Amino acid sequence: MYTRLMTNELGLKGWRKTVSDLSDELLWDKTLDCARNERERTAWLVAHLAEVYRRDLALKRGYSSIYRYAREVLQLSEAMTWDRVSAAQLALQLPETIEKIASGELSLSAAGELWKGIRGEKKETRTVPASQALQPELVPAPTAQSEPEQPVLKVADKRELLGRVLGKSRRESEAVISEWKQERSPSPTPVAPAPKRTNLGLSLSDADLAKWDRLRDLLSHRLGSRDPNEALLWLIEQGLEKIDPVRQEARAEKRREKKTETVQVADPTHDAPPRLKLETVRQERKPIPAALKRAVWVRDQSKCQHQDPKTGRKCESTAFLDLDHIIPVARGGQNTLENLRLACSLHNRRRYFWSREDQPLPARMTGEGFNPSEQAPISG
């Protein structure tokens, strides 16, 4: 290929002389050739990303998500990462996506909008775009109106949508998908008017910004996202619960009512049959003591401890952290400091579907591992 030869033989340093020596006709043809080659290379990249995603390979190699892998290893920008990963996820459901991208019929932006429309607008902890996960702003974004739940799309429906967005831009694709969903809606549901919203701006020093980011990381598992709006609303609720006299009085009234009910039940003059305590046969999972939880968080420095057995790379993600049993409870694992560690939600869930060779180092050293052909795994 012209582009490959130009890069390999002359290098990019001599690009100006290389292109300036071309005639008008040859420059015109070679430019078209470069564009065609770029589409093909992009299509192949999307195809490889799809297979990396399907195999959980980025997770196995110690990256918290395929987005972080694309940003750090492939050196793609946030926008490029989002479009290509979205197109890769779409290609796993519609394989013809790759050919459409290579031919130029389907743009990456349209593929991203189509994947977003197929997947729906539900929040997912597994795929948080880097552009959202890294934004430090405190400006609340408008909340989208909730739409009636859409039925699961069939493959024929997805292919119909794919045909409609061919040759469309991102904005045009978004309008086409929205119009298509309205056509499928059995009856329009009245939507309540959106509440009035006000944008807030907050100026933070570097030290305070670091504290804010840490708070969002610690809340990410509880809230399901690192959205600064949700973190701010959580702080508002916590503050009101702590210092609002009205809420304090409401809690005190509930305690008084509960105490009155307890006294009435314990009244010896009340002639009532004794209550029998029912014992369940199933053994309940013992809760992890709060002191042990804190010890794990301090020891692991609030970072995911997944370590790739092949490269030794650690994930060290600070968001969406879970307490993970190295040896699962279902296999006799105990609530001990040695058997507990921090793991991001993806590594905590997905590793139980991997083979023994792909298990992180601590699990392999304890002899634990799971075979996908065995019974359905039980997460720790």
C-alpha positions in Angstrom: 0.0 0.0 0.0 1.1 3.6 -0.8 0.7 4.8 2.8 2.6 1.8 4.3 5.5 2.2 1.8 5.7 5.9 2.3 6.0 5.4 6.1 8.4 2.5 6.0 10.8 3.7 3.3 11.0 7.5 3.8 9.5 8.0 7.3 7.2 10.8 8.3 10.1 13.3 8.5 10.2 13.5 4.8 6.5 13.8 4.2 6.6 17.3 2.7 9.0 16.4 -0.1 7.2 13.1 -0.7 3.8 14.8 -1.3 5.1 17.9 -3.0 6.8 15.8 -5.7 3.5 14.3 -6.8 1.6 15.5 -9.8 -2.0 16.8 -9.3 -3.5 13.6 -10.7 -1.3 11.3 -8.6 -1.8 13.4 -5.5 -5.6 13.2 -6.0 -5.5 9.4 -6.4 -3.0 8.8 -3.5 -5.2 10.9 -1.1 -8.2 8.7 -1.9 -5.9 5.7 -1.4 -4.9 6.9 2.0 -8.5 7.5 3.0 -9.4 4.0 1.9 -6.5 2.5 3.8 -7.4 4.4 6.9 -11.0 3.1 6.8 -9.7 -0.5 6.4 -7.2 -0.1 9.2 -9.9 1.4 11.5 -12.2 -1.5 10.7 -9.5 -4.0 11.6 -8.8 -2.1 14.8 -12.5 -2.3 15.7 -12.6 -6.0 14.8 -9.6 -6.7 17.1 -11.1 -4.6 19.9 -14.3 -6.6 19.6 -12.4 -9.9 20.2 -10.4 -8.3 23.0 -13.7 -7.3 24.6 -15.3 -10.7 24.0 -12.4 -12.6 25.7 -12.1 -10.1 28.7 -8.5 -9.8 27.6 -8.0 -6.2 28.9 -9.4 -7.3 32.3 -7.2 -10.3 32.4 -4.1 -8.1 31.7 -4.9 -5.9 34.7 -6.9 -3.0 33.1 -10.1 -1.9 34.8 -11.9 -1.7 31.5 -11.4 -1.9 27.8 -11.6 1.9 27.7 -8.6 2.3 30.0 -6.7 -0.3 27.8 -7.5 1.7 24.7 -6.4 5.0 26.3 -3.2 3.8 27.9 -2.0 1.1 25.6 -3.4 2.1 22.2 -2.9 5.8 23.0 -6.3 6.7 21.6 -8.0 10.0 22.6 -11.2 9.8 24.8 -13.5 10.5 21.8 -11.6 7.9 19.6 -11.8 5.3 22.3 -15.5 5.8 22.9 -16.4 5.5 19.2 -14.2 2.5 18.5 -15.2 0.5 21.6 -18.9 1.2 20.9 -18.5 0.1 17.3 -16.7 -3.1 18.6 -19.5 -3.9 20.9 -22.0 -3.3 18.1 -19.9 -5.6 15.8 -20.3 -8.5 18.3 -24.1 -8.4 17.7 -24.0 -7.3 14.0 -20.8 -8.7 12.3 -21.5 -6.8 9.1 -20.6 -3.6 11.1 -16.9 -4.2 10.3 -17.5 -4.3 6.5 -19.7 -1.2 6.6 -17.0 0.7 8.4 -14.3 -0.4 5.9 -16.4 0.6 2.9 -17.2 4.0 4.4 -21.0 3.3 4.5 -21.1 3.5 8.3 -19.2 6.1 10.3 -17.8 5.4 13.7 -20.0 8.2 15.2 -23.1 6.6 13.7 -22.1 3.2 15.0 -21.7 4.7 18.4 -25.2 6.2 18.4 -26.6 2.9 17.1 -24.9 1.0 19.9 -26.2 3.4 22.4 -29.7 3.1 21.1 -29.6 -0.7 21.1 -28.0 -1.0 24.5 -30.4 1.6 26.0 -29.8 4.4 28.4 -29.5 2.2 31.6 -26.5 2.9 33.8 -23.9 0.2 33.7 -20.9 -0.1 36.1 -19.1 -2.3 33.6 -18.7 0.3 30.9 -18.1 3.8 32.1 -16.7 6.0 29.4 -13.3 7.6 30.2 -14.8 11.0 29.4 -17.3 10.5 32.2 -15.0 8.7 34.6 -12.3 11.3 34.5 -14.3 14.5 34.5 -13.8 16.6 37.6 -16.5 19.2 37.0 -19.2 19.9 39.5 -21.7 21.4 37.0 -24.9 19.4 37.2 -26.0 18.0 33.9 -29.7 17.9 32.9 -31.4 14.7 33.8 -33.0 12.9 30.8 -36.7 12.2 31.1 -37.4 8.5 31.8 -38.9 6.7 28.8 -41.2 3.8 28.7 -39.3 0.5 28.8 -38.6 -0.7 25.3 -38.9 -4.4 24.3 -35.8 -6.3 23.6 -34.7 -5.7 20.0 -34.5 -8.7 17.7 -31.6 -9.1 15.2 -33.9 -8.1 12.4 -34.7 -4.8 14.2 -31.1 -4.1 14.8 -30.3 -4.7 11.1 -33.1 -2.4 10.1 -31.7 0.3 12.3 -28.2 -0.3 10.9 -29.6 0.3 7.4 -31.2 3.5 8.5 -28.1 5.1 9.9 -25.8 4.2 6.9 -24.3 7.4 5.6 -25.6 9.5 8.5 -23.7 11.7 10.9 -23.9 11.4 14.7 -26.7 13.9 15.0 -28.7 12.5 12.1 -28.3 9.0 13.5 -29.6 10.1 16.9 -32.7 11.6 15.2 -33.3 8.5 13.1 -33.1 6.2 16.1 -35.3 8.4 18.2 -37.9 8.5 15.4 -37.7 4.7 14.9 -38.4 4.2 18.6 -41.4 6.5 18.5 -42.8 4.5 15.6 -42.5 1.3 17.6 -44.0 2.7 20.8 -47.6 1.3 21.2 -49.0 4.4 22.8 -47.4 7.7 23.8 -47.0 8.0 27.5 -47.5 11.5 29.0 -44.2 12.8 30.4 -44.2 15.0 33.4 -42.6 18.4 32.9 -39.0 18.5 33.8 -38.2 20.2 37.1 -36.4 23.5 37.0 -32.6 23.0 37.3 -29.8 25.4 38.2 -26.2 25.1 37.2 -23.7 25.4 40.0 -20.0 26.2 39.8 -17.5 25.3 42.5 -13.8 26.4 42.7 -11.5 23.8 44.4 -7.8 23.9 45.1 -5.7 20.9 43.9 -5.8 19.4 47.4 -9.6 19.8 47.7 -10.0 18.4 44.2 -8.1 15.3 45.1 -10.4 14.8 48.2 -13.4 15.3 45.9 -12.1 12.6 43.5 -11.4 10.2 46.4 -15.0 10.7 47.7 -16.4 10.0 44.3 -14.3 6.8 44.1 -15.5 5.7 47.5 -19.1 6.4 46.6 -18.9 4.8 43.1 -19.9 1.3 44.4 -22.8 2.6 46.5 -24.1 5.0 43.8 -23.3 3.0 40.7 -21.4 5.8 39.0 -18.8 8.6 39.6 -21.3 11.2 38.4 -20.5 14.4 40.3 -24.2 15.3 40.4 -25.1 12.1 42.3 -22.2 12.5 44.7 -23.2 16.1 45.4 -26.9 15.0 46.0 -25.7 12.3 48.3 -23.7 14.8 50.3 -26.7 17.1 50.6 -28.9 14.2 51.9 -26.2 13.2 54.4 -25.8 16.8 55.6 -29.5 17.3 56.1 -29.9 14.0 57.9 -27.2 15.0 60.3 -28.0 18.7 61.1 -31.6 19.3 60.0 -33.7 19.7 63.2 -36.9 18.6 61.4 -35.4 15.3 60.4 -33.8 14.8 63.8 -37.2 15.2 65.4 -38.8 12.8 63.0 -36.2 10.2 63.9 -36.7 10.8 67.6 -40.5 10.3 67.2 -39.9 7.0 65.4 -37.7 5.9 68.3 -40.3 6.8 70.8 -43.0 4.9 68.9 -40.8 1.9 68.7 -40.1 2.0 72.4 -43.8 2.2 73.2 -44.5 -0.8 71.0 -41.7 -2.8 72.8 -43.2 -2.0 76.2 -46.6 -3.1 75.1 -45.4 -6.4 73.9 -43.4 -7.0 77.1 -46.4 -6.2 79.4 -46.9 -9.3 81.6 -50.6 -8.5 82.0 -51.1 -9.0 78.2 -52.4 -12.5 77.8 -50.9 -13.6 74.5 -49.3 -16.9 73.4 -45.5 -17.0 73.5 -43.8 -16.3 70.3 -41.7 -19.1 68.8 -38.4 -18.2 67.1 -38.3 -19.9 63.7 -34.9 -21.3 62.7 -34.0 -21.5 59.1 -32.3 -24.6 57.8 -30.3 -22.8 55.2 -27.0 -21.5 56.6 -26.7 -17.8 56.2 -23.6 -16.1 54.8 -21.8 -14.5 57.7 -21.4 -10.7 57.4 -17.9 -9.3 57.2 -17.1 -7.3 60.4 -16.7 -3.6 60.0 -13.2 -3.6 61.5 -12.1 -6.3 59.0 -13.5 -4.3 56.1 -11.5 -1.3 57.2 -8.4 -3.4 57.6 -8.7 -4.6 54.0 -9.2 -1.1 52.7 -6.2 0.2 54.6 -4.0 -2.7 53.6 -4.9 -2.5 49.9 -4.7 1.3 49.9 -8.2 1.6 48.3 -7.0 0.1 45.0 -8.1 -3.0 43.0 -5.6 -5.8 43.7 -6.2 -7.8 40.5 -2.8 -8.8 39.1 -2.2 -10.4 35.7 -0.3 -13.7 36.2 1.4 -13.2 32.8 2.7 -9.7 33.1 2.4 -9.0 36.8 0.5 -5.7 36.1 -1.9 -4.6 38.8 -5.2 -3.0 38.0 -5.1 -0.5 40.9 -8.4 1.1 40.0 -9.8 3.3 42.7 -13.5 3.3 41.6 -16.3 0.7 41.9 -14.4 -1.3 44.5 -15.8 -4.5 46.1 -14.6 -6.8 48.8 -13.6 -10.0 47.0 -13.1 -13.4 48.6 -10.0 -15.0 47.0 -11.4 -18.4 47.9 -15.2 -18.0 47.4 -17.5 -18.6 50.4 -19.2 -21.4 48.3 -15.9 -23.2 48.2 -15.1 -22.9 51.9 -13.6 -19.4 51.9 -13.6 -17.6 55.2 -14.0 -13.9 56.2 -10.3 -13.5 57.0 -7.8 -10.7 56.2 -5.8 -13.2 54.2 -8.8 -14.3 52.1 -10.2 -10.8 51.4 -9.0 -8.2 49.0 -10.3 -5.2 47.1 -11.3 -5.7 43.5 -13.1 -3.4 41.1 -16.5 -4.6 40.2 -15.5 -6.0 36.8 -12.6 -8.0 38.1 -14.7 -9.2 41.0 -17.5 -10.5 38.7 -15.7 -11.6 35.6 -12.8 -13.6 36.9 -15.1 -16.4 38.0 -15.7 -17.1 34.3 -12.0 -17.4 33.4 -9.9 -20.5 33.2 -7.4 -21.4 35.9 -4.5 -20.0 33.9 -6.1 -16.6 33.7 -6.8 -16.3 37.4 -5.0 -13.4 39.2 -1.9 -14.3 41.2 -3.3 -14.7 44.7 -6.1 -17.1 43.4 -3.6 -19.2 41.5 -1.3 -19.5 44.6 -4.2 -20.8 46.6 -5.0 -23.4 44.0 -8.3 -21.7 43.1 -9.6 -21.3 39.6 -12.7 -22.0 37.6 -13.3 -24.0 34.5 -16.0 -22.4 32.3 -17.2 -26.0 31.5 -18.0 -26.6 35.1 -21.2 -25.5 36.9 -22.1 -21.9 37.0 -19.6 -20.1 39.2 -20.6 -18.3 42.4 -19.0 -14.9 42.9 -17.3 -14.0 46.2 
